[in-house]
């Protein structure tokens, strides 16, 4: 979940899995350039981050902003769909007029299949 998003507070290198289920400084592990020997379990880190996100993102103000933005996007998408539907309906009517014209020409004997012209 956090791959590429964690960084060491000492050397700014990435924090990567250094042991089974434990994150640690990649600068220390692979380059030996950092003295930070602290590691943290993946489950504990996930729980800390998700808890912090819930506390900071699930405020009434942010929920209202999300709801407003979500409804705006739904309305925009509906308007786009209406525009596409209208364009498709206009194109379909034009095709139907052409088909009707061809059918009328055939019925009137004005259409010659050998040449495809009237």
Backbone as CSV, one residue per row, in Angstrom:
resi,resn,N_x,N_y,N_z,CA_x,CA_y,CA_z,C_x,C_y,C_z
1,UNK,0.820,-1.193,0.000,0.000,0.000,0.000,0.869,1.264,0.000
2,UNK,1.998,1.222,0.647,2.809,2.432,0.813,4.088,2.423,-0.002
3,UNK,4.228,1.493,-0.893,5.444,1.361,-1.676,5.767,2.669,-2.392
4,UNK,7.005,3.157,-2.211,7.453,4.379,-2.855,7.026,5.652,-2.155
5,UNK,6.301,5.541,-1.032,5.800,6.724,-0.342,6.478,6.983,0.997
6,UNK,7.339,6.081,1.417,7.983,6.199,2.723,9.431,6.625,2.572
7,UNK,9.872,7.544,3.432,11.242,8.037,3.368,11.830,8.117,4.766
8,UNK,13.121,7.885,4.850,13.862,7.948,6.104,13.937,9.397,6.576
9,UNK,13.694,9.605,7.863,13.772,10.943,8.423,15.199,11.439,8.591
10,UNK,16.180,10.552,8.498,17.586,10.948,8.662,18.250,11.288,7.328
11,UNK,18.089,10.421,6.340,18.837,10.594,5.085,17.942,10.813,3.859
12,UNK,16.645,10.727,4.031,15.663,10.923,2.961,15.654,9.814,1.913
13,UNK,16.385,8.727,2.149,16.296,7.562,1.259,14.938,6.901,1.495
14,UNK,14.548,6.040,0.588,13.283,5.359,0.733,13.291,4.360,1.881
15,UNK,12.128,4.145,2.447,11.937,3.073,3.418,11.354,1.921,2.627
16,UNK,11.990,0.775,2.705,11.553,-0.394,1.950,11.447,-1.581,2.892
17,UNK,10.885,-2.655,2.390,10.833,-3.878,3.194,12.258,-4.401,3.337
18,UNK,12.729,-4.485,4.570,14.096,-4.948,4.825,14.107,-6.331,5.463
19,UNK,12.955,-6.761,5.933,12.801,-8.099,6.517,11.341,-8.474,6.329
20,UNK,11.011,-9.676,6.675,9.631,-10.143,6.500,8.656,-9.225,7.237
21,UNK,7.916,-8.433,6.477,6.897,-7.569,7.058,7.422,-6.363,7.813
22,UNK,8.667,-5.965,7.608,9.231,-4.819,8.319,9.870,-3.841,7.332
23,UNK,9.556,-2.565,7.551,10.142,-1.494,6.745,11.366,-0.927,7.460
24,UNK,12.366,-0.546,6.673,13.557,0.088,7.211,14.204,0.958,6.147
25,UNK,15.222,1.693,6.536,15.898,2.626,5.632,16.695,1.868,4.571
26,UNK,16.401,2.169,3.312,17.123,1.539,2.203,18.553,2.071,2.133
27,UNK,18.776,3.308,2.559,20.126,3.869,2.573,21.043,3.101,3.513
28,UNK,20.503,2.675,4.620,21.292,1.887,5.571,21.505,0.476,5.036
29,UNK,20.436,-0.123,4.550,20.492,-1.524,4.157,21.331,-1.755,2.905
30,UNK,21.086,-0.967,1.866,21.756,-1.255,0.594,23.037,-0.456,0.364
31,UNK,23.114,0.748,0.944,24.275,1.600,0.682,25.183,1.772,1.898
32,UNK,24.635,1.543,3.078,25.409,1.736,4.292,25.698,3.198,4.587
33,UNK,24.887,4.102,4.029,25.142,5.537,4.172,24.332,6.187,5.283
34,UNK,23.499,5.420,5.987,22.633,5.993,7.013,22.808,5.232,8.320
35,UNK,22.707,5.944,9.413,22.851,5.316,10.734,21.513,4.904,11.332
36,UNK,20.408,5.207,10.646,19.077,4.896,11.166,18.835,3.385,11.108
37,UNK,18.806,2.746,12.287,18.594,1.299,12.330,17.176,0.934,12.774
38,UNK,16.286,1.923,12.846,14.917,1.661,13.291,14.100,1.056,12.153
39,UNK,13.278,0.092,12.516,12.360,-0.519,11.558,10.964,-0.458,12.158
40,UNK,9.972,-0.686,11.315,8.590,-0.707,11.784,7.859,-1.797,11.021
41,UNK,6.994,-2.500,11.721,6.218,-3.563,11.095,5.204,-3.007,10.103
42,UNK,4.998,-3.727,9.020,4.066,-3.291,7.984,2.662,-3.107,8.537
43,UNK,2.191,-4.044,9.350,0.831,-3.962,9.889,0.695,-2.739,10.801
44,UNK,1.674,-2.522,11.675,1.623,-1.367,12.574,1.635,-0.064,11.782
45,UNK,2.481,0.015,10.774,2.567,1.222,9.949,1.246,1.472,9.221
46,UNK,0.681,0.429,8.626,-0.604,0.564,7.928,-1.680,1.080,8.886
47,UNK,-1.724,0.510,10.088,-2.736,0.923,11.068,-2.544,2.382,11.472
48,UNK,-1.302,2.798,11.699,-1.032,4.191,12.074,-1.468,5.154,10.979
49,UNK,-1.130,4.828,9.755,-1.439,5.729,8.639,-2.941,5.790,8.387
50,UNK,-3.594,4.651,8.381,-5.042,4.653,8.149,-5.781,5.385,9.267
51,UNK,-5.312,5.226,10.493,-5.923,5.932,11.620,-5.757,7.444,11.460
52,UNK,-4.553,7.873,11.093,-4.304,9.308,10.895,-5.144,9.862,9.748
53,UNK,-5.273,9.101,8.676,-6.087,9.561,7.546,-7.552,9.704,7.958
54,UNK,-8.051,8.746,8.711,-9.442,8.827,9.172,-9.650,10.064,10.029
55,UNK,-8.722,10.325,10.949,-8.855,11.478,11.842,-8.805,12.790,11.078
56,UNK,-7.960,12.852,10.063,-7.774,14.126,9.353,-8.726,14.323,8.177
57,UNK,-9.188,13.234,7.598,-10.018,13.358,6.395,-11.518,13.208,6.654
58,UNK,-11.876,12.615,7.753,-13.296,12.408,8.017,-13.857,13.503,8.925
59,UNK,-13.584,14.733,8.572,-14.144,15.867,9.296,-15.425,16.289,8.588
60,UNK,-16.340,16.924,9.300,-17.583,17.369,8.657,-17.332,18.286,7.457
61,UNK,-16.315,19.154,7.571,-16.027,20.081,6.467,-15.567,19.323,5.224
62,UNK,-14.665,18.358,5.406,-14.160,17.603,4.256,-15.225,16.675,3.683
63,UNK,-16.066,16.122,4.539,-17.167,15.292,4.042,-18.112,16.134,3.190
64,UNK,-18.411,17.361,3.642,-19.284,18.257,2.871,-18.646,18.622,1.542
65,UNK,-17.335,18.894,1.547,-16.619,19.221,0.308,-16.634,18.031,-0.650
66,UNK,-16.392,16.845,-0.117,-16.430,15.649,-0.956,-17.814,15.483,-1.572
67,UNK,-18.837,15.618,-0.744,-20.210,15.448,-1.234,-20.525,16.470,-2.327
68,UNK,-20.134,17.732,-2.092,-20.389,18.780,-3.083,-19.662,18.477,-4.390
69,UNK,-18.392,18.111,-4.298,-17.594,17.807,-5.484,-18.138,16.584,-6.212
70,UNK,-18.527,15.576,-5.445,-19.086,14.352,-6.045,-20.355,14.678,-6.830
71,UNK,-21.252,15.457,-6.239,-22.499,15.804,-6.935,-22.236,16.672,-8.159
72,UNK,-21.268,17.575,-8.067,-20.890,18.390,-9.234,-20.418,17.486,-10.373
73,UNK,-19.570,16.526,-10.040,-19.029,15.623,-11.058,-20.137,14.752,-11.657
74,UNK,-21.040,14.279,-10.818,-22.177,13.485,-11.331,-23.023,14.316,-12.288
75,UNK,-23.285,15.567,-11.928,-24.079,16.441,-12.796,-23.352,16.730,-14.107
76,UNK,-22.033,16.943,-14.027,-21.258,17.177,-15.244,-21.284,15.955,-16.146
77,UNK,-21.123,14.786,-15.564,-21.141,13.547,-16.348,-22.514,13.335,-16.989
78,UNK,-23.576,13.642,-16.251,-24.928,13.507,-16.800,-25.136,14.474,-17.957
79,UNK,-24.636,15.699,-17.818,-24.755,16.686,-18.907,-23.977,16.231,-20.130
80,UNK,-22.773,15.686,-19.910,-21.984,15.162,-21.025,-22.728,14.034,-21.722
81,UNK,-23.323,13.148,-20.936,-24.064,12.024,-21.515,-25.264,12.529,-22.313
82,UNK,-25.948,13.551,-21.798,-27.085,14.125,-22.534,-26.626,14.707,-23.860
83,UNK,-25.488,15.396,-23.860,-24.951,15.964,-25.099,-24.602,14.882,-26.103
84,UNK,-23.958,13.816,-25.643,-23.618,12.698,-26.531,-24.868,12.022,-27.063
85,UNK,-25.863,11.880,-26.197,-27.114,11.249,-26.614,-27.795,12.096,-27.682
86,UNK,-27.780,13.410,-27.522,-28.388,14.314,-28.495,-27.659,14.241,-29.831
87,UNK,-26.332,14.241,-29.795,-25.531,14.139,-31.018,-25.800,12.824,-31.729
88,UNK,-25.840,11.739,-30.957,-26.108,10.429,-31.548,-27.507,10.367,-32.142
89,UNK,-28.469,10.969,-31.461,-29.846,10.979,-31.953,-29.950,11.754,-33.268
90,UNK,-29.257,12.875,-33.369,-29.254,13.678,-34.603,-28.621,12.882,-35.745
91,UNK,-27.493,12.227,-35.467,-26.820,11.429,-36.496,-27.694,10.261,-36.925
92,UNK,-28.367,9.629,-35.972,-29.231,8.498,-36.294,-30.421,8.945,-37.154
93,UNK,-30.967,10.119,-36.870,-32.079,10.643,-37.673,-31.625,10.908,-39.105
94,UNK,-30.393,11.426,-39.278,-29.871,11.683,-40.625,-29.697,10.376,-41.391
95,UNK,-29.194,9.353,-40.751,-29.038,8.042,-41.395,-30.403,7.481,-41.763
96,UNK,-31.366,7.613,-40.853,-32.711,7.095,-41.134,-33.339,7.810,-42.328
97,UNK,-33.109,9.141,-42.459,-33.633,9.878,-43.620,-33.026,9.339,-44.918
98,UNK,-31.727,9.031,-44.891,-31.069,8.480,-46.073,-31.633,7.104,-46.412
99,UNK,-31.825,6.286,-45.425,-32.400,4.949,-45.653,-33.800,5.091,-46.234
100,UNK,-34.579,5.992,-45.643,-35.941,6.211,-46.153,-35.918,6.670,-47.611
101,UNK,-34.942,7.540,-47.953,-34.822,8.007,-49.335,-34.470,6.874,-50.285
102,UNK,-33.545,6.007,-49.868,-33.156,4.860,-50.693,-34.351,3.923,-50.876
103,UNK,-35.073,3.671,-49.767,-36.236,2.772,-49.853,-37.309,3.350,-50.785
104,UNK,-37.525,4.670,-50.695,-38.519,5.307,-51.570,-38.088,5.196,-53.030
105,UNK,-36.799,5.385,-53.311,-36.304,5.270,-54.684,-36.486,3.857,-55.198
106,UNK,-36.216,2.867,-54.378,-36.398,1.463,-54.794,-37.864,1.198,-55.073
107,UNK,-38.733,1.642,-54.158,-40.167,1.416,-54.330,-40.708,2.116,-55.579
108,UNK,-40.145,3.251,-55.936,-40.595,4.002,-57.107,-39.921,3.527,-58.395
109,UNK,-39.019,2.558,-58.266,-38.338,2.041,-59.431,-37.263,2.967,-59.963
110,UNK,-36.811,3.918,-59.169,-35.814,4.871,-59.623,-34.387,4.445,-59.302
111,UNK,-34.243,3.386,-58.584,-32.913,2.949,-58.155,-32.470,1.798,-59.041
112,UNK,-31.259,1.877,-59.618,-30.734,0.824,-60.478,-29.606,0.097,-59.723
113,UNK,-29.839,-1.127,-59.299,-28.836,-1.865,-58.521,-27.520,-2.027,-59.251
114,UNK,-27.515,-2.122,-60.579,-26.284,-2.353,-61.320,-25.327,-1.166,-61.177
115,UNK,-25.836,0.020,-61.107,-24.973,1.194,-61.019,-24.992,1.813,-59.621
116,UNK,-26.000,1.478,-58.855,-26.125,2.062,-57.523,-26.562,3.503,-57.585
117,UNK,-27.109,3.938,-58.743,-27.541,5.321,-58.884,-28.967,5.378,-59.403
118,UNK,-29.537,6.552,-59.270,-30.899,6.765,-59.782,-30.867,7.031,-61.260
